[in-house]
Amino acid sequence: MLPSKPNVILIVCDDLGYGDLGCYGSKVHKTPVLDRMAREGVRFTNFYMPAPFCSPSRGAMMTGCYPKRIGFSSFDGLPVLFPGQGLGLNPKEHTLPEALKLEGYATMHVGKWHCGDQPEFLPTNHGFDHYYGLPYSNDMGTQIGREMFPPLPLMLDDEVLQEQPDQTSLTERYVEQSIRFIRQNKHQPFFLYFAHMYVHLPLYVPNRFLKETQYGPYGAAVAYIDWVAGVLLDELKKQGIDKNTLLIFTSDNGSKNNGSNGPLRGTKTTTWEGGMRVPCIMYWPGVIPSGTVCHEISTSMDFLP
């Protein structure tokens, strides 16, 4: 019998390409956890994001609407939102976390938001009980060559917790927050949206992962992504809720720098297949049959309905 209200964990990478995982043909990256999830769950071969850029892709995923329908086709002439812009996801839009909250779910967003950094546009005004992460891309801070931007803000709910955090340790902090959320809500249905900063440039990866790859910071970041999935799966099993949790893994758009879009033409920023067709794995032990491959066209806009 299927649980009436399964937990849902949505992991979204940043700029991860169609060919960057072993289960999608990569010969250079080791992704044993994600490969196992694909073997024991369902792997989508024709899964699309609604745009080849961060902001419109994520806004559409949260609302189930095409970017243009929610005013996310352009931002004062720019393809994505930038720090301090008075634009963002309209608070009147209906979102995936809001729909789940109506069904009694606890909700949390950890990681990159990029749907508006002004108070009315933050995750806590779009159905998330809590938020911990960066409101936009990790390169939009005071790094070298980016002095025009304010210090990168690490946020807790609707307040800045730290300015210009050490990005090398940031993903581990994201994992800690996620584990705490899972443990606090294991007795009720929950929705965790974990949005990686990887593999968006610049890449800040701990030395332990750099030492384990022959493919530099990009390869280390892919390995780190795989490690995070393993930690979350281990925690679900430890808490005895692994068979009551649907885990979805995907990317916000195709790769552009150092990554692989496999056999697909084009890259991030283009509307060729390589810009919008991305990996997607869904894993739910005992519910999704092992070894399933879905060739039907599907999209992140399907998540909400």
C-alpha positions in Angstrom: 0.0 0.0 0.0 1.4 3.4 -1.0 1.9 6.0 1.8 -0.7 8.7 1.4 1.8 11.5 2.0 5.4 10.6 1.1 8.3 12.8 1.9 9.8 14.5 -1.1 13.4 15.6 -1.5 14.2 17.6 -4.7 17.9 17.9 -5.5 18.7 20.4 -8.3 22.2 21.0 -9.5 23.5 24.1 -11.1 24.7 23.8 -14.7 25.2 20.0 -14.6 25.2 18.6 -18.1 23.3 15.7 -19.6 26.5 13.7 -19.9 28.1 14.4 -16.6 26.9 11.3 -14.7 28.0 7.8 -15.2 24.4 6.6 -15.7 24.2 9.1 -18.6 27.4 8.0 -20.3 30.2 9.8 -18.5 33.5 8.0 -18.8 35.4 10.5 -16.6 33.2 11.1 -13.5 32.6 8.6 -10.8 29.0 8.9 -9.5 28.3 5.5 -7.8 25.4 6.7 -5.6 23.5 8.4 -8.4 24.2 5.5 -10.7 22.7 3.2 -8.1 19.6 5.4 -7.8 19.2 5.3 -11.6 19.5 1.4 -11.6 17.1 1.0 -8.7 14.7 3.8 -9.7 13.7 5.5 -12.9 16.1 7.4 -15.3 14.5 9.9 -17.7 16.2 10.3 -21.1 14.0 13.1 -22.4 13.6 15.4 -19.4 13.7 19.1 -20.0 14.0 22.3 -18.0 11.8 25.2 -19.3 14.8 27.5 -20.0 18.6 27.4 -20.5 19.2 29.9 -17.7 18.9 29.8 -13.9 16.1 32.2 -12.9 13.5 31.3 -15.5 14.2 27.6 -15.1 13.8 27.7 -11.4 10.8 30.0 -11.4 9.0 27.7 -13.9 9.9 24.6 -11.8 8.4 26.2 -8.7 5.2 27.2 -10.3 4.6 24.6 -13.1 4.2 27.5 -15.5 6.2 28.5 -18.6 8.7 31.3 -17.7 6.9 34.0 -19.8 3.6 33.3 -18.1 5.1 34.3 -14.8 7.1 37.2 -16.1 10.4 35.3 -16.1 11.3 35.5 -19.7 13.5 38.6 -19.2 14.6 40.7 -16.2 14.9 44.3 -17.4 16.6 42.9 -20.5 18.8 40.5 -18.6 18.5 36.7 -18.8 18.7 36.1 -15.1 18.1 38.1 -11.9 20.9 40.1 -10.4 21.5 41.3 -6.9 19.3 44.2 -5.8 16.9 44.0 -8.7 13.3 45.0 -7.8 12.0 41.9 -9.6 11.3 38.4 -8.6 8.7 35.7 -8.4 5.3 37.3 -7.7 4.0 36.4 -4.2 0.6 35.8 -5.8 1.9 32.9 -7.8 1.0 29.4 -6.6 4.1 27.3 -5.9 5.0 23.7 -5.3 5.9 24.2 -1.6 2.6 26.1 -1.0 0.6 23.2 -2.5 2.4 20.8 -0.2 1.9 23.0 2.9 -1.8 22.8 2.3 -1.4 19.0 2.6 0.3 19.3 6.0 4.0 19.2 4.8 6.9 20.9 6.6 8.9 22.7 3.9 12.5 23.9 3.6 14.8 25.2 0.9 18.5 24.8 1.2 20.9 26.4 -1.3 20.5 28.6 -4.3 17.1 30.4 -4.8 17.6 32.9 -7.7 14.0 33.9 -7.9 14.4 37.3 -6.4 16.4 38.6 -3.4 14.1 41.4 -2.2 12.0 40.5 0.9 8.7 39.9 -0.9 10.4 37.4 -3.3 12.3 35.2 -0.8 11.5 31.5 -0.3 9.8 32.2 3.0 7.1 34.1 1.1 6.6 31.3 -1.4 5.7 28.4 0.8 8.9 27.5 2.5 8.9 27.4 6.3 12.6 27.9 6.4 15.4 28.9 4.1 19.2 28.6 4.3 21.3 29.5 1.4 22.3 32.0 -1.3 19.6 34.1 -2.9 21.4 34.1 -6.3 24.4 32.6 -8.1 27.6 32.0 -6.2 29.6 34.2 -8.6 27.5 37.3 -7.8 29.6 38.4 -4.8 32.8 40.4 -4.3 35.1 37.9 -5.9 37.9 39.1 -8.2 36.5 40.8 -11.2 33.1 41.2 -9.5 33.7 44.2 -7.3 30.4 45.8 -8.6 28.4 43.3 -6.5 27.6 43.5 -2.8 29.1 40.8 -0.5 27.5 37.4 -1.2 24.8 36.9 1.5 24.3 33.6 3.2 20.7 33.8 4.4 18.8 32.1 7.2 15.0 32.5 6.5 14.7 36.2 5.6 17.9 37.6 7.3 21.5 37.7 6.2 23.5 35.3 8.5 26.9 35.9 7.0 28.5 38.0 4.2 30.9 36.4 1.7 31.0 32.9 3.3 33.7 30.4 2.6 32.3 28.6 -0.3 34.6 25.6 0.1 32.7 24.6 3.3 29.2 25.9 2.2 27.9 22.6 0.8 28.7 20.8 4.0 26.8 23.4 5.9 23.9 22.8 3.5 24.0 19.1 4.3 24.0 19.8 8.0 20.9 22.0 7.7 19.2 19.3 5.6 20.0 16.6 8.1 18.7 18.7 10.9 15.5 19.4 9.0 14.9 15.7 8.2 15.4 14.7 11.8 13.1 17.3 13.1 10.3 16.4 10.7 10.7 12.6 10.4 7.3 12.0 12.0 5.4 14.2 9.5 5.5 14.6 5.7 8.2 17.0 4.6 9.5 18.6 1.4 13.2 19.5 1.2 14.4 21.4 -1.9 18.2 21.1 -2.0 19.7 23.4 -4.6 23.5 22.9 -5.2 25.8 25.7 -6.0 27.7 23.1 -8.1 28.8 23.0 -10.9 28.3 26.7 -11.4 31.6 28.7 -11.7 33.6 29.6 -9.7 34.2 26.1 -8.2 35.2 25.9 -4.6 35.6 22.2 -3.6 37.2 20.7 -0.5 40.6 19.1 -0.9 39.4 15.6 -0.1 37.4 15.6 -3.3 40.1 17.3 -5.3 42.5 14.5 -4.3 40.0 11.8 -5.4 39.6 12.9 -9.0 41.8 13.3 -12.1 39.6 15.9 -13.6 40.2 19.0 -11.5 37.7 21.1 -9.7 34.9 20.2 -12.0 35.3 16.4 -11.5 35.7 17.1 -7.8 32.4 19.0 -7.7 30.6 16.2 -9.5 32.0 13.7 -7.0 30.8 16.0 -4.2 27.3 16.1 -5.6 27.2 12.3 -5.6 28.5 12.3 -2.0 25.7 14.6 -0.9 23.1 12.3 -2.4 24.7 9.4 -0.5 24.6 11.2 2.8 20.9 12.1 2.4 20.0 8.5 1.5 21.9 7.2 4.5 20.1 9.6 6.8 16.7 8.5 5.4 17.5 4.9 6.0 18.9 5.7 9.5 15.6 7.4 10.4 13.6 4.5 8.9 11.8 6.7 6.4 13.7 5.7 3.2 10.7 3.7 1.9 8.4 6.7 2.5 10.5 9.2 0.6 10.6 10.2 -3.1 14.0 11.6 -4.1 14.2 13.5 -7.3 17.6 14.5 -8.8 18.0 16.9 -11.8 19.8 20.0 -13.0 18.6 23.6 -13.8 20.0 23.7 -17.3 22.7 22.2 -19.4 26.5 22.6 -19.0 28.6 25.4 -20.5 32.0 25.3 -18.9 34.1 22.1 -18.5 31.1 19.8 -18.4 29.5 17.5 -20.9 26.1 17.5 -22.5 26.9 14.1 -24.0 25.6 13.7 -27.5 23.4 16.8 -27.3 24.0 19.9 -29.4 24.5 23.2 -27.7 25.2 24.4 -24.1 23.7 26.5 -21.4 22.2 29.8 -22.7 21.1 28.0 -25.9 17.8 26.5 -26.7 19.4 23.5 -28.4 19.0 20.2 -26.6 22.3 20.7 -24.7 20.9 23.8 -23.1 17.6 22.4 -21.8 17.7 18.6 -21.7 19.1 17.5 -18.5 19.5 14.4 -16.3 16.6 13.4 -14.1 16.5 10.4 -11.7 13.6 9.5 -9.4 14.2 7.1 -6.6 11.6 5.6 -4.2 12.4 2.1 -2.9 9.5 -0.3 -3.1 7.4 2.0 -5.2 9.3 2.9 -8.3 10.3 -0.4 -10.0 14.1 -1.0 -10.3 15.7 -0.5 -13.7 13.0 1.7 -15.1 13.9 4.0 -18.0 11.4 6.6 -19.2 11.8 7.9 -22.8 8.6 10.1 -22.7 9.1 13.8 -22.9 8.8 15.3 -19.4 9.7 18.5 -17.7 10.2 20.1 -14.3 6.9 21.9 -14.8 5.3 18.5 -14.3 6.5 18.5 -10.6 3.7 20.7 -9.2 0.7 18.9 -10.9 
